[in-house]
Amino acid sequence: MNDETNQTSGTQNAGSAPIADDSAISEEFTMLKQELEESQNKLKEMTNITQHALADLQNFRRRSEEERTSFVTYANADLLNELLPVLESMNKALAHEPKDAEWIKGAEATMKQFQSALLKRNLTPIEAQNQPFNPKIHEALMVSSGPKDQVMEEYEKGYMLGDKVLKRSRVRVGNGSS
């Protein structure tokens, strides 16, 4: 009987130990599961923060590039504004032909070179003659007979730098009477 008692006690001990171990394992499993869920939530939060930071960085780079492009385009606007009267004077000088044909050829070549340099800097003349009047790019100096709101004559050429008006064209506009 002693052997049976020992076996029974051993069985009970062996049987009861796993029960205690099962609850400890269950508690540890629950704790590990909570830690895993917390870690996953933190990872999701950090991923979300990282995605927002990356989007902000990409937007910053895009805005910086747009600002840089705009700055480069308009950095020389003051210089070009100072050169516009020179351009107009050269146009007027060429309109009055002197007697020397060589002077005309030289002045025309100089004018073409100057205009080419300005075009490279994105300075373009505004087309005005026979165009619809647009107060954003035209300045009406006079109104006379002719098709309503149409530029009849251009007194001074206007210029744009990219999409910015540097100087509006000075024009005479039709009032709708014949």
C-alpha positions in Angstrom: 0.0 0.0 0.0 2.8 2.2 0.6 3.7 2.0 -3.1 0.1 2.8 -4.0 0.0 5.8 -1.7 3.2 7.1 -3.1 1.9 6.6 -6.6 -1.4 8.3 -5.8 0.3 11.2 -4.1 2.8 11.4 -6.9 -0.1 11.4 -9.4 -1.9 14.0 -7.4 1.2 16.1 -7.2 2.0 15.6 -10.8 -1.6 16.3 -11.7 -1.9 19.4 -9.5 1.4 20.9 -10.6 0.2 21.2 -14.2 -2.9 22.9 -13.1 -0.8 25.6 -11.3 1.4 25.8 -14.3 -1.6 26.1 -16.7 -2.9 29.2 -14.8 0.6 30.7 -14.7 1.0 30.0 -18.4 -2.4 31.5 -19.0 -1.5 34.7 -17.1 1.8 35.0 -18.9 0.1 34.4 -22.2 -2.4 37.1 -21.4 0.3 39.5 -20.4 2.3 38.7 -23.5 -0.8 39.1 -25.7 -1.4 42.6 -24.1 2.2 43.6 -24.6 2.0 42.4 -28.3 -1.2 44.5 -28.8 0.4 47.5 -27.2 3.5 47.1 -29.3 1.3 46.7 -32.4 -0.6 49.9 -31.5 2.6 51.8 -30.9 3.9 50.5 -34.3 0.7 51.7 -36.0 1.0 55.1 -34.3 4.7 55.4 -35.3 4.0 54.3 -38.8 1.2 56.9 -39.0 3.5 59.7 -37.7 6.2 58.6 -40.1 3.8 58.7 -43.1 2.6 62.2 -42.1 6.2 63.4 -41.7 7.1 62.0 -45.1 4.1 63.7 -46.7 5.1 67.0 -45.0 8.6 66.6 -46.3 7.4 65.9 -49.8 5.1 69.0 -49.7 7.9 71.1 -48.4 10.2 70.0 -51.2 7.5 70.7 -53.8 6.8 74.2 -52.4 10.5 74.9 -52.1 11.0 74.0 -55.8 8.1 76.1 -56.9 9.4 79.1 -54.9 12.9 78.6 -56.3 11.5 78.5 -59.8 9.4 81.6 -59.2 12.4 83.4 -57.6 14.7 82.5 -60.6 12.0 83.6 -63.1 11.4 87.0 -61.5 14.8 87.7 -59.9 15.7 89.9 -62.9 12.4 91.7 -63.2 13.8 95.0 -62.0 16.7 94.8 -64.4 14.4 94.0 -67.3 12.0 96.8 -66.3 15.0 99.2 -66.6 15.9 97.8 -70.0 12.4 98.2 -71.5 12.8 102.0 -72.1 16.1 101.2 -73.9 14.3 98.6 -76.0 11.5 101.1 -76.9 14.1 103.8 -77.8 15.9 101.4 -80.1 12.6 100.6 -81.7 11.9 104.3 -82.3 15.4 104.9 -83.6 14.9 102.1 -86.1 11.6 103.5 -87.2 13.3 106.7 -88.3 15.6 105.7 -91.1 18.8 107.7 -91.4 20.5 108.0 -94.8 23.3 105.6 -94.0 22.4 102.0 -95.0 25.3 100.5 -93.0 24.0 102.2 -89.8 20.6 100.6 -90.4 22.1 97.1 -90.8 24.2 97.5 -87.7 21.2 98.9 -85.6 18.9 96.1 -86.8 21.6 93.4 -86.0 22.0 94.9 -82.5 18.3 95.0 -82.0 17.9 91.4 -83.0 20.7 90.4 -80.6 19.1 92.4 -77.8 15.6 90.9 -78.4 17.1 87.4 -78.5 18.8 87.9 -75.1 15.5 89.2 -73.7 13.6 86.2 -75.1 16.1 83.8 -73.4 15.1 85.5 -70.1 11.4 84.7 -70.9 10.5 88.4 -71.7 7.9 88.4 -74.4 6.1 91.2 -76.1 2.3 91.5 -75.7 0.3 91.3 -78.9 -2.1 94.1 -79.0 -3.0 95.3 -82.5 -6.5 94.1 -83.5 -6.8 92.0 -80.3 -9.7 92.2 -77.8 -9.0 94.8 -75.1 -7.9 93.3 -71.9 -7.3 95.7 -69.0 -4.9 93.3 -67.4 -2.4 93.6 -70.3 -3.6 96.8 -72.1 -3.8 100.4 -70.9 -6.4 102.4 -72.9 -5.1 105.9 -73.6 -7.8 106.8 -76.1 -11.2 105.5 -77.3 -12.2 106.1 -80.9 -14.5 104.7 -83.6 -14.0 101.1 -84.4 -15.1 97.7 -83.3 -16.2 97.7 -79.6 -13.5 96.8 -77.2 -10.9 96.0 -79.9 -7.4 97.5 -79.9 -7.2 99.8 -82.8 -3.7 101.1 -82.4 -0.7 100.3 -80.2 1.2 103.4 -79.0 3.7 101.6 -76.7 4.4 97.9 -76.7 3.8 95.9 -73.5 5.9 93.0 -72.1 5.4 90.0 -70.0 7.9 88.0 -67.9 6.6 84.5 -68.0 3.0 85.0 -66.9 3.6 88.3 -65.1 2.9 91.6 -66.8 5.9 93.9 -66.6 4.5 96.7 -68.7 1.0 96.9 -70.1 0.6 97.9 -73.8 -0.6 101.5 -74.2 -3.4 101.4 -76.8 -6.3 103.1 -78.5 -9.6 101.1 -78.2 -12.7 101.0 -80.4 -16.0 102.2 -78.9 -18.3 100.3 -81.2 -19.1 103.1 -83.7 -18.0 103.2 -87.3 
